[in-house]
């Protein structure tokens, strides 16, 4: 880098993205065709003739670097396997609020073993965990409100 060379990430990733971006925005048809053929992409005539260059850029990038594949592979690589979950964690996920695991009905407690096995058999129960997180100002929390 000190000798004027670019970092490897810039050379291999960013330069390619920027050259595609510049070619599409400047409407350099020869360079665009070269990029499309070298990547093996098939861009529809409608997108390539569109007046807005962002439509053309979106069509190329959605085939070259599809975000759905990137997100799915990142989730698979980074989120731990459900088979590695501890029994204590399962109990915490199954209990809501101040309830303890032992206070749950026996049928619900029996689901703990199915939860930990993650079986795909037809007779195994289907367990769905729905979670929604959203930002809340600390002043709006119940323990911070004046009484």
C-alpha positions as CSV (number, residue, x, y, z in Angstrom):
1,X,0.0,0.0,0.0
2,X,2.9,2.4,0.7
3,X,4.2,2.0,-2.8
4,X,1.0,3.2,-4.4
5,X,-0.6,-0.2,-4.8
6,X,-4.2,-0.7,-3.9
7,X,-5.3,-3.1,-1.2
8,X,-6.4,-6.5,-2.4
9,X,-10.1,-5.9,-1.6
10,X,-10.1,-2.7,-3.7
11,X,-8.4,-4.4,-6.6
12,X,-10.6,-7.5,-6.7
13,X,-14.0,-6.2,-5.5
14,X,-14.4,-2.5,-5.4
15,X,-12.7,-1.7,-8.7
16,X,-14.9,-4.1,-10.6
17,X,-18.1,-2.7,-9.0
18,X,-17.0,0.9,-9.8
19,X,-16.1,0.1,-13.4
20,X,-19.5,-1.4,-13.9
21,X,-21.2,1.5,-12.3
22,X,-19.2,4.1,-14.4
23,X,-19.9,2.2,-17.6
24,X,-23.6,2.0,-17.0
25,X,-23.9,5.7,-15.9
26,X,-21.8,6.9,-18.8
27,X,-23.8,4.6,-21.1
28,X,-20.6,3.0,-22.6
29,X,-22.3,0.2,-24.6
30,X,-19.1,-1.5,-25.6
31,X,-17.8,-1.8,-22.0
32,X,-21.2,-2.9,-20.7
33,X,-21.5,-5.6,-23.4
34,X,-17.9,-6.8,-22.5
35,X,-18.8,-6.9,-18.8
36,X,-22.1,-8.8,-19.4
37,X,-20.5,-11.4,-21.7
38,X,-17.5,-11.9,-19.3
39,X,-19.9,-12.5,-16.4
40,X,-22.2,-14.7,-18.5
41,X,-25.3,-12.7,-17.7
42,X,-28.5,-12.4,-19.8
43,X,-30.0,-8.9,-19.5
44,X,-33.4,-8.4,-21.1
45,X,-33.8,-5.9,-24.0
46,X,-36.3,-4.0,-21.9
47,X,-33.8,-3.3,-19.1
48,X,-30.9,-2.5,-21.5
49,X,-33.0,0.0,-23.5
50,X,-34.5,1.7,-20.5
51,X,-34.0,5.5,-20.2
52,X,-32.9,5.3,-16.6
53,X,-29.4,3.8,-16.2
54,X,-30.2,2.7,-12.7
55,X,-32.7,0.1,-14.1
56,X,-29.9,-1.3,-16.3
57,X,-27.5,-1.3,-13.3
58,X,-30.1,-3.0,-11.1
59,X,-30.7,-5.7,-13.8
60,X,-27.0,-6.5,-14.1
61,X,-26.3,-6.4,-10.3
62,X,-29.3,-8.6,-9.4
63,X,-27.9,-11.3,-11.7
64,X,-24.2,-10.8,-10.9
65,X,-24.5,-10.3,-7.1
66,X,-28.0,-11.5,-6.0
67,X,-28.6,-10.3,-2.5
68,X,-30.9,-13.2,-1.6
69,X,-28.0,-15.7,-2.0
70,X,-25.6,-13.5,0.0
71,X,-28.0,-13.1,2.9
72,X,-29.0,-16.8,3.0
73,X,-25.3,-17.9,2.9
74,X,-24.4,-15.4,5.6
75,X,-27.3,-16.6,7.8
76,X,-26.2,-20.2,7.3
77,X,-22.6,-19.4,8.1
78,X,-23.1,-17.1,11.1
79,X,-26.1,-18.3,13.0
80,X,-25.4,-21.3,15.2
81,X,-27.1,-24.6,14.5
82,X,-30.3,-25.3,16.5
83,X,-28.8,-28.7,17.4
84,X,-26.2,-26.9,19.5
85,X,-28.7,-25.1,21.7
86,X,-28.5,-25.7,25.5
87,X,-31.4,-27.0,27.6
88,X,-31.4,-23.8,29.6
89,X,-31.7,-21.7,26.5
90,X,-34.7,-23.8,25.2
91,X,-36.4,-23.3,28.6
92,X,-35.9,-19.5,28.3
93,X,-37.3,-19.4,24.8
94,X,-40.3,-21.4,25.8
95,X,-41.2,-19.2,28.8
96,X,-42.8,-15.8,28.4
97,X,-42.2,-13.0,30.9
98,X,-41.9,-14.1,34.6
99,X,-43.2,-17.6,34.1
100,X,-40.8,-20.5,34.9
101,X,-40.4,-23.6,32.8
102,X,-41.8,-25.8,35.6
103,X,-45.1,-23.7,35.6
104,X,-45.8,-24.6,32.0
105,X,-48.4,-27.3,31.2
106,X,-47.0,-30.9,30.9
107,X,-47.8,-31.0,27.1
108,X,-45.7,-27.9,26.6
109,X,-42.8,-29.2,28.7
110,X,-42.7,-32.3,26.6
111,X,-42.0,-30.1,23.5
112,X,-38.6,-29.3,25.0
113,X,-37.1,-32.7,23.8
114,X,-38.6,-32.2,20.3
115,X,-37.3,-28.7,20.3
116,X,-33.7,-29.9,21.0
117,X,-33.9,-32.8,18.5
118,X,-35.0,-30.7,15.5
119,X,-36.4,-33.7,13.9
120,X,-37.8,-33.5,10.4
121,X,-39.9,-36.7,10.7
122,X,-43.6,-36.5,9.7
123,X,-44.6,-37.5,13.3
124,X,-42.5,-34.8,14.9
125,X,-44.3,-31.7,16.2
126,X,-43.9,-28.5,14.3
127,X,-42.5,-25.8,16.6
128,X,-42.6,-22.2,15.5
129,X,-40.8,-19.4,17.3
130,X,-41.9,-15.9,16.4
131,X,-39.7,-13.0,17.6
132,X,-40.0,-9.3,16.9
133,X,-37.6,-6.8,18.2
134,X,-38.0,-3.0,18.0
135,X,-36.3,0.0,19.5
136,X,-37.9,1.6,22.5
137,X,-36.7,4.7,24.2
138,X,-35.4,3.9,27.7
139,X,-37.8,6.5,29.2
140,X,-40.8,4.6,27.8
141,X,-39.9,1.3,29.7
142,X,-42.3,0.5,32.5
143,X,-39.6,0.5,35.2
144,X,-38.5,4.1,34.2
145,X,-41.9,5.7,34.3
146,X,-42.8,7.9,37.3
147,X,-45.4,6.4,39.6
